[in-house]
Amino acid sequence: MMNGEDYLKSIQAMKNVVYVNGERVEEFWAHPLLKPAFNSLRLTYDLESNPDMHPELHSLLRAESELTGGTVSRFLKIVTSTEDLIGRMTMQRVLMRYTGGCFGGRCIAGAVINPLWSVTYEVDDESNGATDYHERFKTYMKRVHEKGLTVMGNITDAKGNRSLPPHKQADPDMFVRVVEKRKDGIVVNGAKLQQSGAPFAHELIAVPTTALGPKDADYAVAFAIPADTEGVIFVNDSACANAKFAAMDPEDIGNAAFGMHQSAHVILDHVFVPNERVFLCGEWEATRHLVHRFSDYQRLSSSSCRCGYIDLCMGAAEAMADYNGVGKVAHIRDKLVDMSIDAETLYGLVAGSAAMPEITRSGVALPNTFFVNAAKLYMNDAVLKAGHRLAEIGGGILVTRPSHYDFEIPKVGELLTKYHKGREGVKVEDRIKMARLAESLSGLACLTPILSVIAAGPPATQRLNFRLLTNFERNRKAAERLAGTSE
Ligand SMILES: Cc1cc2nc3c(=O)[nH]c(=O)nc-3n(C[C@H](O)[C@H](O)[C@H](O)COP(=O)(O)OP(=O)(O)OC[C@H]3O[C@@H](n4cnc5c(N)ncnc54)[C@H](O)[C@@H]3O)c2cc1C
């Protein structure tokens, strides 16, 4: 299997057209605004190939390929059982707990490969031999397995006026569509927006973003292209949260190696796709299943991944509490337990979806729709609450700590060290390092949320007022009088 260095070389050998902040960037994998996200993907190759780095992840990341008989990355495996679904969710949680960074360029692969595997099978089955999409896709996937490629699932279209279907849009390119059919292939035009980790892929697989009707048959197209195909342009996002990677010293950034979510817009400017890489072309009836299935798959991945994220938030919160000397305080332990309840409830919902799958005609196992959608909804709140609790437990130091340069100033540095001490026995440097990580994990780096939670006193001090001032005795007497009790 490829290791991280092989993967880097394979991406360097490609000619992906990537723009960042208005400039074409040749060595995009090394650009400060992309590097941490690239590192996350690269690390998956190291973990897959090296059993000594992290034995648990090494075995979780490897699976048997039904196409080659060899070993393949679990990200690429065709999922046919509860065991496969559980393998996938466990891998996502443990991997996120290890890196704290997004490896979206790999995880979304499963969300398109498995639905496409099942849908192409069903389309061929129903066409009485008129189409051979499944065999094409199988041949394509065999090559992907043999070479261990990173495959990016491109789903989200530009969409224009969200209330209108593709054929009613003022501009017909708001959804990726077939603009020309040739003997040897098709030409597609449009854009897939907000694609996590997209420039780091060897291959792009595009599928429709919405269920389509008969008037939108030109939009019912699924295909694969190498990421450096002529006409493919990547434009990096400009998330303010990522700007710190360009502006600040890595030593002042929490999880500088991996702690970034990066996405890019993928413009497909009249791109030619040869027939053997076309997996749907006009079969609008199939898009409903395709969209439903990839949504559920991606919800399984992202919900499992966020369990690992909450684990990390919990770990950083506990460490900060300990460094601050309040590790055993009751309200802090309660909040840590609440974080654990959220992580395990979420994981339980995902596990339920894996334990009660729907097996499609092709053999692909789909997570239970009810449970996996409940998981995603639960996750939305759980992640926000984890960041909030982490900020509340960690304190203002998450956003107010001085830079490492300040600690190096003669005399001032010594004074800063003196005044940034927590409990005895904890190095100030460690308290600062953990605060950096906690800031990054909390997702509250825009300051106002942390400022609001912590400044003017943390919530426990506001609760204290209620404990002290509420007339519990009066209320209890009122209840006892009404109940007619003797006391
Ligand atoms: C950081 C990030 C990474 C992402 N990574 C990927 C990726 O790797 N691959 C990928 O394919 N996609 C990716 N996405 C895209 C993601 O799936 C979309 O953001 C999501 O589907 C919503 O689409 P939108 O952003 O265009 O929002 P909009 O469609 O503009 O929705 C905004 C609001 O309008 C509502 N709305 C929209 N249309 C209608 C309608 N017809 N009727 C009623 N209400 C409506 C929505 O419910 C929502 O509340 C990513 C997004 C983000 C933010």
Ligand as a Chemical Component Dictionary entry (heavy atoms), coordinates in Angstrom:
data_LIG
# 
_chem_comp.id                   LIG 
_chem_comp.type                 NON-POLYMER 
_chem_comp.pdbx_formal_charge   0 
_chem_comp.three_letter_code    LIG 
# 
loop_
_chem_comp_atom.comp_id 
_chem_comp_atom.atom_id 
_chem_comp_atom.alt_atom_id 
_chem_comp_atom.type_symbol 
_chem_comp_atom.charge 
_chem_comp_atom.model_Cartn_x 
_chem_comp_atom.model_Cartn_y 
_chem_comp_atom.model_Cartn_z 
_chem_comp_atom.pdbx_ordinal 
LIG C1  C1  C 0 -17.277 23.169 5.318  1  
LIG C2  C2  C 0 -18.140 22.452 4.309  2  
LIG C3  C3  C 0 -17.664 21.318 3.649  3  
LIG C4  C4  C 0 -18.436 20.689 2.691  4  
LIG N1  N1  N 0 -17.942 19.588 2.032  5  
LIG C5  C5  C 0 -18.649 19.055 1.006  6  
LIG C6  C6  C 0 -18.119 17.988 0.223  7  
LIG O1  O1  O 0 -17.026 17.519 0.492  8  
LIG N2  N2  N 0 -18.816 17.518 -0.826 9  
LIG C7  C7  C 0 -20.019 18.040 -1.154 10 
LIG O2  O2  O 0 -20.597 17.607 -2.134 11 
LIG N3  N3  N 0 -20.563 19.040 -0.433 12 
LIG C8  C8  C 0 -19.916 19.565 0.633  13 
LIG N4  N4  N 0 -20.446 20.578 1.365  14 
LIG C9  C9  C 0 -21.717 21.154 0.946  15 
LIG C10 C10 C 0 -22.907 20.844 1.846  16 
LIG O3  O3  O 0 -23.403 19.570 1.587  17 
LIG C11 C11 C 0 -23.906 21.957 1.578  18 
LIG O4  O4  O 0 -23.407 23.123 2.225  19 
LIG C12 C12 C 0 -25.296 21.635 2.038  20 
LIG O5  O5  O 0 -25.843 20.602 1.284  21 
LIG C13 C13 C 0 -26.188 22.874 1.950  22 
LIG O6  O6  O 0 -26.089 23.499 0.698  23 
LIG P1  P1  P 0 -25.779 25.060 0.591  24 
LIG O7  O7  O 0 -24.577 25.367 1.375  25 
LIG O8  O8  O 0 -25.774 25.403 -0.843 26 
LIG O9  O9  O 0 -26.977 25.741 1.350  27 
LIG P2  P2  P 0 -28.338 26.245 0.747  28 
LIG O10 O10 O 0 -28.848 25.220 -0.228 29 
LIG O11 O11 O 0 -28.146 27.608 0.230  30 
LIG O12 O12 O 0 -29.269 26.222 2.011  31 
LIG C14 C14 C 0 -29.382 27.325 2.889  32 
LIG C15 C15 C 0 -30.733 27.204 3.605  33 
LIG O13 O13 O 0 -31.798 27.262 2.651  34 
LIG C16 C16 C 0 -32.666 26.133 2.811  35 
LIG N5  N5  N 0 -33.132 25.699 1.475  36 
LIG C17 C17 C 0 -32.367 25.491 0.377  37 
LIG N6  N6  N 0 -33.131 25.081 -0.648 38 
LIG C18 C18 C 0 -34.383 25.016 -0.196 39 
LIG C19 C19 C 0 -35.641 24.658 -0.798 40 
LIG N7  N7  N 0 -35.746 24.281 -2.081 41 
LIG N8  N8  N 0 -36.744 24.707 -0.027 42 
LIG C20 C20 C 0 -36.660 25.080 1.264  43 
LIG N9  N9  N 0 -35.525 25.433 1.882  44 
LIG C21 C21 C 0 -34.399 25.408 1.165  45 
LIG C22 C22 C 0 -31.818 25.055 3.478  46 
LIG O14 O14 O 0 -32.601 24.138 4.219  47 
LIG C23 C23 C 0 -30.908 25.890 4.364  48 
LIG O15 O15 O 0 -31.546 26.141 5.589  49 
LIG C24 C24 C 0 -19.720 21.191 2.384  50 
LIG C25 C25 C 0 -20.207 22.298 3.078  51 
LIG C26 C26 C 0 -19.442 22.915 4.028  52 
LIG C27 C27 C 0 -20.005 24.121 4.765  53 
# 
loop_
_chem_comp_bond.comp_id 
_chem_comp_bond.atom_id_1 
_chem_comp_bond.atom_id_2 
_chem_comp_bond.value_order 
_chem_comp_bond.pdbx_ordinal 
LIG C1  C2  SING 1  
LIG C2  C3  SING 2  
LIG C2  C26 DOUB 3  
LIG C3  C4  DOUB 4  
LIG C4  N1  SING 5  
LIG C4  C24 SING 6  
LIG N1  C5  DOUB 7  
LIG C5  C6  SING 8  
LIG C5  C8  SING 9  
LIG C6  O1  DOUB 10 
LIG C6  N2  SING 11 
LIG N2  C7  SING 12 
LIG C7  O2  DOUB 13 
LIG C7  N3  SING 14 
LIG N3  C8  DOUB 15 
LIG C8  N4  SING 16 
LIG N4  C9  SING 17 
LIG N4  C24 SING 18 
LIG C9  C10 SING 19 
LIG C10 O3  SING 20 
LIG C10 C11 SING 21 
LIG C11 O4  SING 22 
LIG C11 C12 SING 23 
LIG C12 O5  SING 24 
LIG C12 C13 SING 25 
LIG C13 O6  SING 26 
LIG O6  P1  SING 27 
LIG P1  O7  DOUB 28 
LIG P1  O8  SING 29 
LIG P1  O9  SING 30 
LIG O9  P2  SING 31 
LIG P2  O10 DOUB 32 
LIG P2  O11 SING 33 
LIG P2  O12 SING 34 
LIG O12 C14 SING 35 
LIG C14 C15 SING 36 
LIG C15 O13 SING 37 
LIG C15 C23 SING 38 
LIG O13 C16 SING 39 
LIG C16 N5  SING 40 
LIG C16 C22 SING 41 
LIG N5  C17 SING 42 
LIG N5  C21 SING 43 
LIG C17 N6  DOUB 44 
LIG N6  C18 SING 45 
LIG C18 C19 SING 46 
LIG C18 C21 DOUB 47 
LIG C19 N7  SING 48 
LIG C19 N8  DOUB 49 
LIG N8  C20 SING 50 
LIG C20 N9  DOUB 51 
LIG N9  C21 SING 52 
LIG C22 O14 SING 53 
LIG C22 C23 SING 54 
LIG C23 O15 SING 55 
LIG C24 C25 DOUB 56 
LIG C25 C26 SING 57 
LIG C26 C27 SING 58 
# 
